[in-house]
């Protein structure tokens, strides 16, 4: 059953919490079981600051700031129908485990990983029970329902028939504009696949360059036909489908923690002597859910 609209102040939303143990759908007044009346903690996250003051100087100087973990609280009514006990038992099983909270408002669809730290109910007039769910999100940023994908190096065949002309009918595109639609910088997973049959060269330098930020990732590594390389920047791993971890192949001037996609347009280029396909997968990260 699709989630129904939640009337929460002036906002209309759809909310669900799900994991491997099930899904709880929280709807508006027409929902048969769960109805929310208030949701807090889905706007801007709070921050903590380190500041210093100086003698004979007015005010203060902020030397660092940290975005804190997000707390989301959902309160409302759970209807006291004949299946109430079963619904509460299911809810406890689902809420006991970490999962994903999804929120939809208009054309915005956001999700955030979290865990439920509190779930309480209280009887009211026999017809319904008041419920309160509270979630902690270690990573305070929301993302889209699905990750974004962008090809940054590919071959485009313009003619499929097997005949030849004294000109090329295949276009090699080794650069692209990758757009981060979020509010903060994000870190991608880069997948590279060798798509031509050849004898591996003795040496090759694979260079991924973000011209917008001036960052490089360089590998002294020669791929073989059909080999796939995954540069997992969030996990700080580089693996080959043939040789396992190849993290030792990075050049001395490569720092995995210093490559990211800035907010807005990032001009990405990939340089290699081989015919390869390369793509980036990343999450657009947002500081709020519904504004």
KEKE-3310 file (N, C-alpha, C; in steps of 0.2 Angstrom, whole numbers, plus 5000, padded with zeros to 4 digits):
npx = (5004:5003:5011:5001:4997:5004:4997:5006:5007:5009:5013:5013:5017:5025:5029:5041:5048:5060:5068:5078:5069:5056:5043:5037:5023:5019:5005:4993:4977:4969:4975:4975:4981:4993:4996:5003:5005:5015:5031:5048:5065:5069:5073:5087:5102:5109:5124:5140:5153:5170:5177:5188:5193:5201:5212:5208:5201:5186:5171:5173:5182:5179:5186:5184:5171:5157:5146:5132:5126:5109:5093:5078:5061:5045:5028:5011:4996:4991:4979:4967:4963:4956:4968:4978:4988:4995:5001:5008:5018:5024:5030:5039:5048:5053:5058:5068:5079:5092:5089:5081:5075:5062:5056:5044:5039:5029:5038:5050:5060:5067:5080:5087:5099:5096:5093:5081:5079:5070:5054:5037:5021:5004:4989:4973:4958:4953:4950:4962:4980:4992:5008:5026:5040:5058:5072:5090:5102:5117:5125:5121:5115:5103:5099:5095:5082:5088:5105:5115:5121:5135:5142:5159:5169:5169:5165:5157:5148:5144:5139:5133:5134:5145:5156:5168:5175:5186:5187:5183:5170:5167:5166:5176:5174:5181:5179:5168:5154:5150:5137:5134:5120:5117:5119:5131:5148:5152:5157:5162:5160:5170:5170:5179:5181:5190:5187:5192:5200:5217:5235:5241:5250:5267:5267:5256:5247:5233:5223:5212:5204:5198:5194:5188:5190:5204:5209:5217:5216:5228:5234:5246:5245:5241:5228:5219:5210:5193:5194:5189:5189:5187:5186:5183:5180:5173:5175:5188:5195:5203:5199:5202:5194:5201:5213:5211:5214:5221:5227:5240:5244:5242:5249:5262:5258:5244:5230:5217:5207:5206:5199:5184:5167:5162:5150:5138:5143:5155:5170:5175:5188:5196:5211:5219:5229:5222:5207:5193:5179:5171:5163:5154:5147:5137:5130:5119:5119:5109:5105:5093:5076:5064:5062)
npy = (4994:5011:5025:5037:5054:5065:5077:5090:5103:5115:5107:5094:5077:5061:5047:5034:5020:5008:4992:4977:4969:4973:4986:5001:5011:5028:5038:5050:5057:5048:5036:5018:5014:5021:5037:5053:5068:5077:5082:5083:5090:5089:5099:5111:5104:5104:5113:5112:5123:5128:5141:5156:5169:5185:5195:5212:5212:5213:5203:5186:5173:5161:5145:5132:5121:5109:5098:5092:5075:5071:5072:5065:5067:5059:5061:5055:5047:5030:5019:5011:4998:4981:4975:4980:4976:4967:4975:4984:4975:4971:4984:4986:4976:4980:4993:4991:4988:4996:5006:5014:5030:5037:5051:5060:5075:5084:5086:5082:5069:5061:5052:5045:5037:5029:5025:5019:5026:5028:5023:5025:5022:5028:5026:5033:5038:5026:5024:5027:5026:5037:5039:5040:5042:5041:5045:5043:5050:5047:5051:5067:5071:5071:5061:5058:5046:5037:5033:5045:5043:5045:5044:5046:5042:5035:5025:5029:5022:5026:5020:5004:4994:4982:4989:4999:5016:5029:5036:5040:5032:5031:5039:5045:5049:5057:5065:5074:5084:5083:5084:5090:5090:5093:5100:5101:5095:5080:5062:5051:5034:5027:5018:5008:5000:4989:4989:4983:4970:4966:4965:4967:4982:4986:4996:5008:5024:5028:5041:5051:5066:5081:5095:5106:5107:5104:5092:5076:5058:5046:5031:5019:5007:4994:4989:4973:4965:4966:4968:4975:4990:4996:5011:5015:5028:5033:5022:5021:5012:5002:4991:4977:4967:4956:4955:4958:4969:4984:4995:4999:5004:5017:5033:5043:5056:5055:5057:5049:5054:5067:5069:5074:5078:5094:5106:5109:5111:5099:5097:5083:5073:5059:5050:5039:5026:5016:5008:5011:5011:5022:5027:5037:5035:5043:5051:5064:5076:5083:5096:5097:5091:5094:5108)
npz = (5000:4995:5003:5012:5012:5024:5035:5041:5050:5039:5029:5018:5018:5014:5023:5028:5037:5035:5034:5033:5041:5039:5035:5040:5037:5038:5038:5033:5040:5034:5034:5039:5051:5056:5060:5058:5067:5070:5065:5069:5067:5053:5046:5045:5050:5067:5073:5081:5088:5089:5098:5100:5111:5112:5121:5123:5111:5103:5103:5096:5089:5077:5076:5072:5066:5067:5060:5069:5074:5068:5075:5074:5077:5077:5080:5084:5081:5084:5078:5087:5082:5078:5075:5082:5092:5084:5075:5083:5088:5076:5073:5084:5081:5069:5072:5081:5074:5064:5050:5035:5034:5024:5016:5008:4999:4990:4975:4980:4986:4998:5008:5023:5033:5048:5066:5077:5093:5103:5107:5111:5117:5122:5129:5124:5126:5122:5108:5101:5101:5108:5099:5099:5090:5090:5081:5078:5068:5062:5051:5046:5034:5021:5007:4989:4984:4976:4970:4961:4944:4932:4916:4912:4904:4888:4874:4859:4847:4831:4819:4816:4807:4798:4789:4781:4781:4775:4788:4805:4814:4827:4842:4855:4871:4884:4894:4905:4911:4928:4939:4955:4964:4977:4993:4999:4997:4990:4990:4977:4970:4959:4944:4933:4917:4907:4890:4878:4869:4871:4873:4888:4892:4898:4907:4913:4915:4924:4925:4934:4934:4942:4935:4940:4954:4955:4958:4958:4954:4953:4945:4944:4934:4924:4915:4910:4897:4899:4913:4928:4938:4954:4962:4977:4985:4997:5005:5005:4997:4983:4971:4960:4948:4944:4952:4965:4979:4974:4980:4982:4970:4969:4965:4972:4974:4976:4985:4993:5001:4997:4986:4979:4974:4971:4976:4963:4946:4940:4931:4924:4919:4911:4909:4899:4891:4886:4879:4888:4899:4910:4925:4937:4953:4964:4979:4980:4992:5005:5016:5022:5022:5016:5012)
capx = (5000:5008:5011:4997:4999:5004:4996:5010:5007:5007:5017:5010:5022:5024:5035:5041:5054:5061:5074:5077:5064:5049:5042:5031:5021:5015:5001:4989:4971:4965:4978:4971:4984:4998:4994:5007:5003:5020:5038:5053:5072:5070:5076:5094:5105:5113:5131:5144:5158:5175:5179:5193:5193:5208:5212:5207:5197:5179:5168:5176:5184:5177:5191:5181:5164:5156:5138:5131:5121:5103:5088:5071:5055:5038:5023:5005:4991:4990:4972:4966:4959:4957:4975:4983:4993:4999:5004:5014:5023:5028:5033:5045:5053:5056:5061:5073:5085:5094:5086:5081:5069:5061:5052:5042:5035:5029:5042:5056:5060:5074:5081:5092:5100:5096:5091:5076:5082:5064:5047:5033:5014:5000:4982:4969:4951:4951:4950:4968:4985:4998:5015:5031:5046:5063:5078:5096:5105:5124:5126:5115:5113:5098:5101:5090:5081:5093:5111:5116:5127:5137:5148:5164:5174:5165:5165:5150:5148:5138:5137:5134:5135:5152:5159:5173:5176:5192:5186:5181:5163:5167:5168:5179:5173:5185:5177:5160:5152:5146:5133:5132:5114:5116:5121:5138:5152:5151:5162:5160:5163:5172:5170:5182:5181:5194:5182:5195:5205:5223:5240:5243:5256:5271:5265:5250:5245:5226:5222:5205:5205:5193:5197:5184:5194:5211:5211:5219:5218:5232:5236:5251:5242:5239:5222:5218:5204:5187:5195:5185:5192:5182:5189:5178:5182:5170:5177:5195:5197:5203:5200:5202:5191:5206:5219:5209:5216:5227:5228:5247:5246:5241:5255:5264:5254:5237:5227:5210:5203:5206:5195:5177:5163:5160:5143:5137:5146:5162:5172:5179:5192:5199:5216:5222:5231:5217:5200:5190:5173:5172:5157:5154:5141:5137:5124:5118:5118:5106:5105:5086:5072:5057:5061)
capy = (5000:5017:5030:5043:5061:5067:5084:5091:5110:5117:5103:5087:5072:5054:5045:5027:5018:5001:4988:4970:4966:4976:4993:5005:5017:5033:5042:5056:5055:5042:5029:5014:5013:5026:5044:5058:5075:5082:5079:5088:5087:5087:5105:5112:5101:5109:5113:5114:5128:5130:5148:5158:5176:5188:5201:5219:5211:5212:5197:5180:5170:5154:5141:5126:5119:5102:5097:5086:5070:5073:5069:5066:5064:5058:5059:5055:5042:5024:5018:5005:4993:4974:4972:4985:4972:4964:4981:4986:4970:4972:4990:4985:4972:4984:4999:4988:4988:5001:5006:5020:5034:5040:5057:5063:5081:5087:5082:5080:5063:5061:5047:5046:5031:5031:5020:5022:5026:5028:5021:5025:5023:5029:5025:5039:5037:5019:5024:5027:5027:5041:5036:5045:5038:5046:5042:5047:5049:5048:5056:5071:5073:5067:5060:5056:5039:5033:5037:5047:5040:5049:5042:5051:5040:5030:5025:5030:5019:5030:5015:4997:4990:4981:4991:5004:5022:5032:5041:5036:5032:5030:5044:5043:5055:5055:5070:5076:5088:5079:5089:5088:5095:5093:5106:5100:5091:5072:5058:5046:5028:5027:5011:5008:4994:4989:4986:4981:4965:4968:4962:4972:4985:4985:5001:5013:5028:5030:5048:5054:5073:5085:5101:5111:5107:5103:5086:5070:5051:5042:5024:5016:5001:4992:4984:4968:4965:4964:4969:4981:4993:5000:5016:5016:5033:5033:5016:5021:5005:5001:4984:4974:4961:4951:4955:4960:4976:4987:5001:5001:5006:5024:5037:5046:5062:5054:5056:5047:5059:5074:5069:5075:5082:5101:5108:5112:5107:5097:5095:5077:5070:5053:5049:5032:5023:5010:5009:5010:5014:5024:5030:5039:5035:5047:5053:5071:5076:5089:5099:5097:5086:5096:5115)
capz = (5000:4995:5009:5011:5014:5031:5036:5047:5050:5032:5025:5016:5017:5015:5027:5029:5039:5032:5034:5031:5045:5037:5034:5044:5033:5042:5034:5036:5043:5031:5035:5043:5057:5059:5057:5061:5068:5071:5064:5070:5065:5046:5043:5045:5056:5072:5073:5087:5086:5094:5097:5105:5112:5113:5125:5119:5105:5104:5100:5096:5082:5076:5073:5068:5067:5066:5060:5074:5072:5068:5079:5070:5081:5074:5085:5081:5084:5081:5079:5091:5079:5081:5074:5085:5095:5079:5072:5088:5088:5070:5074:5088:5078:5063:5074:5085:5070:5060:5044:5031:5034:5018:5017:5001:5000:4983:4970:4983:4989:5002:5013:5028:5037:5055:5071:5082:5100:5107:5104:5116:5116:5128:5128:5124:5124:5119:5101:5098:5106:5105:5099:5098:5088:5089:5077:5078:5061:5063:5046:5047:5028:5017:5000:4985:4985:4972:4969:4954:4939:4926:4913:4911:4898:4885:4867:4856:4840:4827:4814:4819:4801:4797:4783:4783:4777:4777:4793:4811:4816:4834:4846:4862:4876:4890:4899:4906:4917:4933:4943:4962:4965:4984:4997:5002:4993:4990:4987:4973:4969:4952:4941:4927:4914:4901:4885:4872:4869:4870:4877:4893:4892:4903:4912:4911:4921:4924:4928:4935:4935:4943:4934:4945:4961:4954:4961:4954:4957:4948:4947:4940:4934:4917:4915:4905:4894:4903:4920:4931:4943:4958:4966:4982:4989:5004:5009:5004:4994:4976:4970:4954:4948:4943:4957:4972:4981:4971:4983:4982:4964:4968:4964:4979:4975:4976:4992:4992:5005:4995:4980:4980:4969:4974:4974:4956:4940:4941:4925:4925:4913:4913:4904:4899:4885:4884:4878:4894:4901:4917:4927:4944:4956:4970:4982:4981:5000:5007:5023:5024:5018:5012:5010)
cpx = (5004:5006:5006:5000:4999:5002:5000:5011:5005:5010:5013:5016:5020:5030:5035:5048:5055:5068:5073:5071:5056:5049:5036:5030:5017:5012:4997:4982:4968:4969:4975:4974:4988:4997:4999:5004:5009:5027:5043:5060:5073:5072:5084:5096:5108:5120:5134:5150:5163:5177:5184:5191:5200:5207:5212:5204:5190:5176:5173:5178:5183:5183:5189:5174:5162:5148:5137:5126:5114:5098:5081:5066:5049:5033:5016:5000:4991:4983:4972:4961:4960:4964:4980:4989:4998:5004:5010:5019:5027:5032:5040:5050:5057:5061:5067:5080:5086:5090:5086:5075:5068:5055:5050:5038:5035:5033:5049:5055:5067:5074:5087:5093:5100:5094:5086:5079:5076:5058:5042:5026:5010:4993:4978:4962:4949:4951:4957:4973:4990:5004:5020:5037:5052:5069:5084:5100:5113:5127:5120:5112:5108:5101:5094:5088:5086:5099:5112:5122:5128:5143:5153:5170:5170:5166:5158:5151:5142:5135:5138:5135:5143:5154:5163:5173:5183:5191:5183:5174:5162:5170:5170:5178:5176:5184:5170:5159:5147:5143:5131:5126:5113:5118:5128:5142:5151:5156:5160:5163:5164:5173:5174:5183:5185:5189:5185:5200:5212:5228:5242:5250:5260:5269:5260:5249:5238:5225:5215:5206:5199:5195:5194:5188:5201:5213:5212:5218:5222:5234:5241:5249:5240:5233:5222:5211:5198:5188:5191:5188:5187:5186:5183:5181:5179:5173:5185:5198:5198:5204:5199:5198:5195:5211:5217:5211:5222:5228:5235:5249:5245:5248:5256:5260:5247:5235:5219:5205:5203:5203:5188:5174:5161:5153:5142:5140:5153:5164:5177:5182:5196:5204:5219:5224:5226:5210:5196:5183:5173:5165:5158:5147:5142:5131:5124:5116:5115:5105:5098:5082:5067:5057:5061)
cpy = (5006:5021:5035:5049:5062:5075:5086:5099:5112:5113:5096:5082:5065:5051:5037:5025:5010:4999:4981:4966:4968:4983:4995:5011:5022:5038:5048:5053:5049:5036:5025:5013:5019:5032:5049:5065:5080:5078:5085:5085:5086:5094:5105:5108:5106:5108:5115:5118:5128:5137:5150:5166:5179:5194:5208:5218:5210:5206:5191:5178:5163:5150:5135:5125:5112:5101:5091:5081:5073:5069:5070:5063:5064:5057:5059:5050:5036:5021:5011:5001:4986:4971:4976:4981:4969:4970:4984:4981:4970:4978:4989:4981:4976:4990:4997:4988:4994:5001:5013:5023:5038:5045:5059:5069:5084:5082:5081:5073:5062:5055:5048:5039:5033:5024:5023:5021:5026:5027:5020:5025:5024:5029:5032:5038:5031:5019:5024:5027:5032:5038:5042:5040:5043:5042:5047:5045:5051:5053:5060:5073:5069:5066:5058:5048:5035:5037:5039:5044:5045:5045:5047:5049:5034:5031:5025:5028:5023:5025:5008:4992:4988:4983:4997:5010:5025:5037:5037:5037:5030:5036:5042:5050:5053:5061:5072:5080:5084:5084:5086:5093:5096:5100:5106:5095:5084:5068:5052:5039:5028:5020:5012:5001:4994:4985:4984:4975:4967:4964:4968:4975:4985:4990:5006:5017:5030:5036:5050:5061:5077:5092:5107:5112:5106:5097:5080:5063:5048:5035:5022:5008:4999:4987:4979:4968:4962:4965:4975:4983:4997:5004:5018:5022:5034:5027:5016:5014:5006:4994:4982:4968:4955:4950:4957:4968:4978:4994:5004:5004:5014:5028:5041:5053:5062:5053:5055:5052:5066:5074:5069:5079:5088:5102:5111:5108:5106:5094:5089:5075:5064:5052:5042:5030:5018:5012:5007:5013:5016:5028:5032:5038:5038:5049:5061:5072:5083:5090:5098:5092:5089:5104:5116)
cpz = (5000:5001:5007:5014:5021:5031:5042:5047:5043:5027:5024:5014:5017:5018:5028:5033:5038:5033:5032:5035:5043:5036:5038:5039:5038:5038:5037:5039:5040:5032:5040:5050:5060:5055:5061:5062:5069:5069:5065:5068:5058:5042:5044:5051:5061:5071:5080:5084:5092:5092:5102:5105:5114:5117:5121:5113:5106:5100:5101:5089:5082:5073:5070:5070:5064:5066:5064:5071:5072:5072:5076:5075:5077:5079:5081:5085:5080:5083:5082:5088:5081:5079:5077:5088:5090:5076:5077:5088:5082:5071:5078:5085:5072:5067:5079:5081:5066:5053:5040:5032:5028:5019:5010:5003:4993:4978:4973:4987:4992:5007:5017:5032:5044:5059:5075:5089:5105:5104:5110:5114:5122:5126:5128:5121:5121:5112:5097:5103:5103:5105:5097:5096:5087:5086:5078:5071:5062:5058:5045:5040:5025:5010:4996:4986:4981:4971:4962:4950:4934:4923:4911:4906:4895:4877:4864:4849:4836:4822:4817:4813:4800:4790:4785:4778:4779:4783:4799:4812:4823:4837:4853:4866:4882:4895:4899:4911:4922:4938:4950:4963:4972:4987:4999:4997:4995:4987:4983:4973:4961:4949:4934:4924:4908:4896:4879:4874:4867:4874:4882:4892:4898:4909:4909:4917:4919:4928:4928:4937:4936:4941:4938:4951:4960:4957:4956:4958:4951:4950:4942:4939:4926:4917:4909:4903:4898:4911:4922:4937:4947:4962:4971:4987:4996:5008:5009:5002:4986:4975:4962:4953:4946:4949:4964:4974:4977:4974:4983:4975:4963:4968:4971:4980:4975:4983:4991:4996:5003:4988:4981:4974:4973:4972:4967:4951:4942:4934:4926:4919:4916:4907:4905:4892:4882:4882:4884:4894:4908:4919:4934:4947:4963:4973:4982:4989:5001:5014:5026:5020:5014:5010:5003)
residu = (UNK:UNK:UNK:UNK:UNK:UNK:UNK:UNK:UNK:UNK:UNK:UNK:UNK:UNK:UNK:UNK:UNK:UNK:UNK:UNK:UNK:UNK:UNK:UNK:UNK:UNK:UNK:UNK:UNK:UNK:UNK:UNK:UNK:UNK:UNK:UNK:UNK:UNK:UNK:UNK:UNK:UNK:UNK:UNK:UNK:UNK:UNK:UNK:UNK:UNK:UNK:UNK:UNK:UNK:UNK:UNK:UNK:UNK:UNK:UNK:UNK:UNK:UNK:UNK:UNK:UNK:UNK:UNK:UNK:UNK:UNK:UNK:UNK:UNK:UNK:UNK:UNK:UNK:UNK:UNK:UNK:UNK:UNK:UNK:UNK:UNK:UNK:UNK:UNK:UNK:UNK:UNK:UNK:UNK:UNK:UNK:UNK:UNK:UNK:UNK:UNK:UNK:UNK:UNK:UNK:UNK:UNK:UNK:UNK:UNK:UNK:UNK:UNK:UNK:UNK:UNK:UNK:UNK:UNK:UNK:UNK:UNK:UNK:UNK:UNK:UNK:UNK:UNK:UNK:UNK:UNK:UNK:UNK:UNK:UNK:UNK:UNK:UNK:UNK:UNK:UNK:UNK:UNK:UNK:UNK:UNK:UNK:UNK:UNK:UNK:UNK:UNK:UNK:UNK:UNK:UNK:UNK:UNK:UNK:UNK:UNK:UNK:UNK:UNK:UNK:UNK:UNK:UNK:UNK:UNK:UNK:UNK:UNK:UNK:UNK:UNK:UNK:UNK:UNK:UNK:UNK:UNK:UNK:UNK:UNK:UNK:UNK:UNK:UNK:UNK:UNK:UNK:UNK:UNK:UNK:UNK:UNK:UNK:UNK:UNK:UNK:UNK:UNK:UNK:UNK:UNK:UNK:UNK:UNK:UNK:UNK:UNK:UNK:UNK:UNK:UNK:UNK:UNK:UNK:UNK:UNK:UNK:UNK:UNK:UNK:UNK:UNK:UNK:UNK:UNK:UNK:UNK:UNK:UNK:UNK:UNK:UNK:UNK:UNK:UNK:UNK:UNK:UNK:UNK:UNK:UNK:UNK:UNK:UNK:UNK:UNK:UNK:UNK:UNK:UNK:UNK:UNK:UNK:UNK:UNK:UNK:UNK:UNK:UNK:UNK:UNK:UNK:UNK:UNK:UNK:UNK:UNK:UNK:UNK:UNK:UNK:UNK:UNK:UNK:UNK:UNK:UNK:UNK:UNK:UNK:UNK:UNK:UNK:UNK:UNK:UNK)
# end
